Amino acid sequence: MSAYVQPAVLASTANVNRSWVTKAAQLGLVNASALDGEDVIVVRVFAFVDQLVWPGKKRSRSEARAMEPWVSLAVNAARDAARDPATKMDSILWITPEGVEVTNDFGAHTGFVLAHQRSNFVAVPIGEWIAELPPNLETIFHWPRKILDTTITVQDTEIALLGFSTIPQQVTVFATSSTALNDATYQKVRQHVSSQHRGSAIRIIEHQTKGAQSRWSELYGLPDGGLIRRPVDDISLRNEYGPQLKHFGRRPDRETK
């Protein structure tokens, strides 16, 4: 259970008008005296689906009406997804006039679309919405904490370093540069991180901005010198680091000497 949040803060976090929090409370979807991260997701989904008008249907937005069954199903599915450890960064909440479904990977997404290609449906990026919850309001995601953000220059090459605290006594560092790291630059990166976080094991993931066959590669130093690169796919990193990936991809823009 995440920390309590005031209604006005919840509305701001969910990026909706506060009236949606009031309306959700009136319908019994949330308890205004015990709002938390799950309720941010519930209100955000409720505000979205309550305004949907399916093709062939007509209604006034100001018209008073009872909550339709598919709206209730969507809200309940959103709360369940916020609690479900199977939910990933890429999870999608699919909504149809008849019901809802949550899929957690590309294959399942494709299967849903193929099965409903003659139907009306909308997709809510529920995994991303959950991942956007701020600290103290997380539900199932607890993303690694950023502990390093700097740029070093080695052999006239700028390398942007972003480090995250992952498992105890391990620091994962993303090293971004325009060229591949060689053995010397790899060792300099390790030395810099070790000086900042003594006693921690260091995992280095290279991110090349130009000409790389793989966008991400985990680096391993050989005992006698040289490097081994193991490609790491985007989906694995998204599931591990979630919104932290938004930090990556920018060019190094400052130098620390």
C-alpha positions as CSV (number, residue, x, y, z in Angstrom):
1,M,0.0,0.0,0.0
2,S,1.4,3.4,-1.0
3,A,1.2,6.6,1.0
4,Y,-2.0,8.6,1.3
5,V,-2.5,11.5,-1.2
6,Q,-4.8,14.5,-0.9
7,P,-7.6,14.7,-3.5
8,A,-6.1,17.7,-5.2
9,V,-2.7,16.1,-5.5
10,L,-4.2,12.9,-6.8
11,A,-6.0,14.8,-9.5
12,S,-2.8,16.6,-10.5
13,T,-0.8,13.4,-10.5
14,A,-3.5,11.7,-12.6
15,N,-3.6,14.8,-14.9
16,V,-7.3,15.2,-14.6
17,N,-9.7,17.8,-13.1
18,R,-10.4,17.4,-9.5
19,S,-14.1,16.9,-10.3
20,W,-13.2,13.4,-11.6
21,V,-11.9,12.5,-8.1
22,T,-15.2,13.7,-6.6
23,K,-17.2,11.8,-9.2
24,A,-15.2,8.6,-8.7
25,A,-15.8,8.9,-4.9
26,Q,-19.5,9.5,-5.4
27,L,-19.7,6.3,-7.5
28,G,-17.9,4.3,-4.9
29,L,-14.8,3.7,-7.1
30,V,-12.4,5.3,-4.5
31,N,-12.5,6.3,-0.9
32,A,-11.7,10.0,-0.6
33,S,-10.3,9.6,2.9
34,A,-7.9,6.8,1.9
35,L,-6.5,7.7,-1.6
36,D,-3.2,6.1,-2.8
37,G,-1.3,5.2,-5.9
38,E,-3.9,2.6,-7.0
39,D,-6.5,5.3,-6.9
40,V,-4.4,7.6,-9.1
41,I,-4.6,4.9,-11.8
42,V,-8.3,4.2,-11.1
43,V,-9.3,7.9,-11.5
44,R,-7.1,8.4,-14.5
45,V,-8.7,5.4,-16.3
46,F,-12.2,6.3,-15.1
47,A,-11.8,9.9,-16.5
48,F,-10.7,8.4,-19.8
49,V,-13.3,5.7,-20.3
50,D,-16.2,7.7,-19.0
51,Q,-15.8,10.1,-21.9
52,L,-15.7,7.4,-24.6
53,V,-18.5,7.4,-27.1
54,W,-18.5,4.3,-29.3
55,P,-19.3,4.6,-33.0
56,G,-23.1,4.5,-33.5
57,K,-23.8,5.7,-30.0
58,K,-24.9,9.2,-29.2
59,R,-25.0,11.0,-25.8
60,S,-24.3,14.3,-24.3
61,R,-21.3,14.6,-22.0
62,S,-23.4,16.6,-19.5
63,E,-26.1,13.9,-19.5
64,A,-26.7,12.3,-16.1
65,R,-26.4,8.5,-16.5
66,A,-25.6,5.4,-14.6
67,M,-22.1,3.9,-15.0
68,E,-22.2,1.4,-17.9
69,P,-20.9,-2.2,-17.2
70,W,-17.9,-1.9,-19.5
71,V,-16.8,1.3,-17.6
72,S,-17.0,-0.5,-14.3
73,L,-15.0,-3.5,-15.8
74,A,-12.3,-1.1,-17.1
75,V,-11.9,0.6,-13.7
76,N,-11.8,-2.7,-11.8
77,A,-9.2,-4.1,-14.4
78,A,-7.1,-1.0,-13.9
79,R,-7.0,-1.5,-10.1
80,D,-6.2,-5.2,-10.6
81,A,-3.4,-4.3,-12.9
82,A,-1.9,-1.9,-10.4
83,R,-1.7,-4.8,-7.9
84,D,-0.7,-7.6,-10.3
85,P,3.0,-8.5,-10.4
86,A,2.5,-9.8,-13.9
87,T,2.0,-6.2,-15.1
88,K,4.9,-4.8,-17.0
89,M,6.0,-1.5,-18.4
90,D,4.5,-2.5,-21.8
91,S,1.1,-3.8,-20.4
92,I,-2.0,-2.6,-22.2
93,L,-5.6,-2.4,-21.0
94,W,-7.9,-3.1,-23.9
95,I,-11.5,-1.8,-23.7
96,T,-14.4,-2.8,-25.9
97,P,-18.1,-2.1,-25.6
98,E,-18.5,-5.7,-24.3
99,G,-15.6,-6.0,-21.8
100,V,-12.0,-5.5,-21.1
101,E,-8.7,-7.4,-21.2
102,V,-5.1,-6.8,-20.0
103,T,-2.2,-8.1,-22.1
104,N,1.4,-7.9,-20.9
105,D,3.6,-8.6,-23.9
106,F,3.8,-8.0,-27.6
107,G,2.6,-11.5,-28.6
108,A,-0.5,-11.1,-26.4
109,H,-1.1,-7.6,-27.8
110,T,-1.0,-8.9,-31.3
111,G,-3.4,-11.7,-30.4
112,F,-5.9,-9.3,-29.0
113,V,-5.8,-7.1,-32.1
114,L,-6.2,-10.0,-34.5
115,A,-9.1,-11.4,-32.5
116,H,-10.9,-8.0,-32.4
117,Q,-10.0,-6.6,-35.8
118,R,-13.7,-6.3,-36.8
119,S,-14.6,-4.8,-33.4
120,N,-14.4,-1.4,-31.7
121,F,-11.7,-1.1,-29.0
122,V,-9.3,1.3,-27.4
123,A,-5.9,0.7,-25.8
124,V,-4.8,2.3,-22.5
125,P,-1.1,2.1,-21.8
126,I,-1.7,0.9,-18.3
127,G,1.8,-0.2,-17.6
128,E,3.2,3.2,-18.5
129,W,0.6,4.9,-16.4
130,I,1.5,2.8,-13.4
131,A,5.2,3.4,-14.1
132,E,4.7,7.2,-14.0
133,L,3.5,7.1,-10.4
134,P,5.9,9.3,-8.3
135,P,7.9,8.0,-5.3
136,N,5.7,7.0,-2.3
137,L,2.8,6.3,-4.6
138,E,4.2,3.3,-6.4
139,T,2.0,0.2,-6.4
140,I,3.8,-2.8,-7.8
141,F,6.8,-1.0,-9.4
142,H,9.8,0.1,-7.4
143,W,12.2,1.4,-10.0
144,P,15.9,1.5,-9.4
145,R,17.1,4.8,-7.7
146,K,19.4,7.1,-9.7
147,I,22.6,7.6,-7.8
148,L,25.0,8.9,-10.5
149,D,24.6,11.5,-13.3
150,T,27.8,12.9,-14.7
151,T,29.9,13.1,-17.8
152,I,33.6,12.2,-18.0
153,T,36.1,12.7,-20.9
154,V,38.4,9.8,-21.8
155,Q,40.7,9.9,-24.8
156,D,38.9,13.0,-26.1
157,T,35.6,11.1,-26.0
158,E,32.8,12.3,-23.8
159,I,30.9,9.5,-21.9
160,A,27.7,10.3,-20.1
161,L,27.3,8.1,-17.1
162,L,23.9,7.4,-15.4
163,G,24.1,5.0,-12.4
164,F,21.3,3.2,-10.6
165,S,21.1,1.4,-7.3
166,T,19.7,-2.1,-8.1
167,I,20.3,-5.1,-5.9
168,P,22.2,-4.5,-2.6
169,Q,25.9,-3.6,-3.2
170,Q,25.5,-3.4,-7.0
171,V,25.5,-0.3,-9.2
172,T,24.3,-0.5,-12.8
173,V,25.8,2.2,-15.0
174,F,24.7,3.2,-18.4
175,A,27.6,4.6,-20.4
176,T,26.5,6.7,-23.4
177,S,28.9,7.9,-26.1
178,S,29.1,8.3,-29.8
179,T,31.7,5.5,-30.2
180,A,32.1,2.0,-28.7
181,L,34.1,1.8,-25.4
182,N,37.5,0.1,-25.7
183,D,39.3,-1.6,-22.9
184,A,41.0,1.7,-21.7
185,T,37.7,3.7,-21.6
186,Y,35.9,0.8,-20.0
187,Q,38.5,0.7,-17.2
188,K,38.3,4.4,-16.7
189,V,34.5,4.2,-16.4
190,R,34.9,1.4,-13.8
191,Q,37.5,3.4,-11.9
192,H,35.3,6.5,-11.8
193,V,32.2,4.6,-10.5
194,S,34.3,2.7,-8.0
195,S,35.7,5.9,-6.6
196,Q,32.1,7.2,-6.0
197,H,30.6,3.9,-4.7
198,R,33.4,2.0,-3.0
199,G,32.7,-1.7,-2.3
200,S,29.9,-2.0,-4.8
201,A,29.8,-4.5,-7.7
202,I,29.6,-2.6,-11.0
203,R,27.6,-3.5,-14.0
204,I,28.2,-1.5,-17.1
205,I,25.7,-1.2,-20.0
206,E,27.0,0.6,-23.1
207,H,24.7,2.8,-25.1
208,Q,26.1,3.8,-28.4
209,T,24.4,6.8,-30.2
210,K,25.9,6.1,-33.6
211,G,26.5,3.0,-35.7
212,A,25.9,0.2,-33.2
213,Q,24.4,-3.1,-34.2
214,S,22.7,-3.3,-30.8
215,R,21.4,-0.2,-29.0
216,W,22.4,-1.6,-25.6
217,S,25.3,-4.0,-24.7
218,E,26.4,-5.2,-21.3
219,L,30.2,-5.1,-21.0
220,Y,32.5,-7.7,-19.4
221,G,36.2,-7.2,-19.0
222,L,38.5,-10.1,-19.7
223,P,41.3,-11.0,-17.2
224,D,44.0,-10.4,-19.8
225,G,42.4,-7.4,-21.3
226,G,39.7,-6.8,-23.9
227,L,35.9,-6.7,-23.7
228,I,33.0,-9.0,-24.3
229,R,29.7,-7.4,-25.4
230,R,26.4,-9.1,-24.7
231,P,23.4,-7.4,-26.5
232,V,20.5,-6.4,-24.2
233,D,17.1,-5.9,-25.7
234,D,14.9,-2.9,-25.1
235,I,12.0,-4.8,-23.6
236,S,14.2,-6.4,-20.9
237,L,15.6,-3.0,-20.0
238,R,12.1,-1.3,-20.0
239,N,10.8,-4.0,-17.6
240,E,13.9,-3.5,-15.3
241,Y,14.2,0.2,-15.4
242,G,10.9,1.5,-16.5
243,P,10.6,5.3,-16.7
244,Q,14.3,5.6,-15.9
245,L,14.9,4.9,-19.6
246,K,13.6,8.4,-20.4
247,H,17.0,9.6,-19.1
248,F,18.8,7.8,-21.9
249,G,19.5,8.7,-25.5
250,R,20.5,12.3,-25.0
251,R,23.9,13.5,-26.1
252,P,26.6,14.2,-23.5
253,D,26.2,17.9,-22.8
254,R,28.6,18.7,-20.0
255,E,32.0,17.6,-18.8
256,T,33.2,16.8,-15.3
257,K,37.0,16.9,-14.8
